[in-house]
């Protein structure tokens, strides 16, 4: 069995956790996303997460479930999961599944004073 790895880089901008995902988000890698998100939220004590999907090449129903499940869990705690820059194929799957109506999807990081962007905190 061939398992495609997914790399997750984590940062914190003082207001939210930023997870930059690279690779495929599927049955094998969705649990890694869930675990890393929950660990980062606990580490920084926040409930706002921005998931950068610009380098995600594929997502299946397990990945969709992980995104929606973490969004619901964060929302119950007063937070949210937002998605950043999903590529064409991934965006199409998110749209078909209705996740673009359930989660906020940003095309580019918000910038400027008082915005929850990725400009601070670095990589």
C-alpha positions in Angstrom: 0.0 0.0 0.0 1.3 3.4 -1.0 0.5 6.3 1.4 1.0 9.8 0.2 2.4 12.0 3.0 1.0 15.4 3.9 3.3 18.0 5.4 1.8 20.5 7.8 3.7 23.6 8.9 2.3 25.5 11.8 2.7 29.1 12.9 0.9 31.5 15.2 0.3 35.2 14.4 -0.9 36.2 17.9 -4.5 35.7 17.2 -4.9 32.5 15.2 -3.1 29.3 14.3 -2.0 29.0 10.7 -1.6 25.6 9.3 0.0 25.3 5.9 -0.8 22.0 4.3 1.0 20.4 1.4 0.2 17.1 -0.3 -3.0 15.0 -0.3 -5.6 15.1 2.4 -7.2 11.7 2.4 -8.1 8.7 4.5 -4.5 8.3 5.6 -3.6 11.9 6.2 -6.9 13.5 7.6 -6.2 12.1 11.1 -2.8 13.9 11.1 -4.6 17.2 10.2 -7.1 16.7 13.0 -4.4 15.9 15.6 -2.1 18.8 14.6 -5.0 21.3 14.6 -6.1 20.2 18.1 -2.6 20.2 19.4 -1.9 23.7 18.0 -5.2 25.1 19.4 -4.4 23.7 22.8 -0.8 24.9 22.7 -1.7 28.5 21.8 -5.0 28.7 23.7 -7.0 30.0 20.7 -10.0 28.7 18.7 -9.3 30.5 15.4 -7.5 28.5 12.7 -6.6 29.4 9.1 -5.8 26.4 7.0 -3.7 27.2 3.9 -4.8 24.7 1.2 -2.9 26.3 -1.6 -0.5 23.4 -1.8 -3.0 20.6 -1.3 -3.3 18.6 -4.5 -6.2 16.3 -3.6 -8.9 16.0 -1.0 -11.3 13.1 -0.5 -14.4 12.6 1.7 -12.1 11.9 4.7 -10.4 15.2 4.2 -13.7 17.0 3.8 -15.0 15.4 7.0 -11.9 16.5 8.9 -12.3 20.1 7.7 -16.0 20.2 8.6 -15.6 18.3 11.9 -12.8 20.6 13.1 -14.8 23.7 12.0 -17.8 22.5 14.0 -15.6 21.7 17.1 -14.0 25.1 16.9 -17.3 26.9 16.4 -18.7 25.2 19.5 -15.9 26.8 21.4 -16.5 30.3 19.9 -13.9 30.0 17.1 -13.8 29.0 13.5 -11.8 27.2 10.8 -11.2 29.3 7.7 -9.7 28.0 4.5 -7.1 29.9 2.4 -6.5 29.6 -1.3 -7.6 26.1 -2.3 -6.4 25.3 -5.8 -8.7 24.5 -8.7 -9.3 20.8 -8.2 -9.6 21.0 -4.4 -11.8 24.1 -4.7 -14.1 22.2 -7.1 -14.5 19.4 -4.6 -15.1 21.8 -1.7 -17.8 23.5 -3.8 -19.5 20.2 -4.8 -19.5 19.1 -1.2 -21.0 22.4 -0.1 -18.1 23.3 2.2 -17.6 26.7 0.6 -21.1 27.6 2.0 -20.3 26.2 5.5 -16.7 27.6 5.9 -15.2 30.9 5.1 -12.8 30.6 2.1 -10.3 33.3 1.5 -8.5 33.8 -1.8 -5.6 35.7 -0.3 -4.6 36.4 3.3 -6.4 39.5 4.7 -4.0 42.3 5.4 -4.0 45.5 7.3 -4.4 46.6 10.9 -6.9 44.5 13.0 -7.2 41.8 10.3 -6.8 38.1 11.1 -4.2 37.5 8.4 -1.0 35.6 8.0 1.3 38.6 7.6 2.6 38.3 11.2 4.3 35.3 12.7 6.1 34.1 9.6 6.3 30.6 8.4 
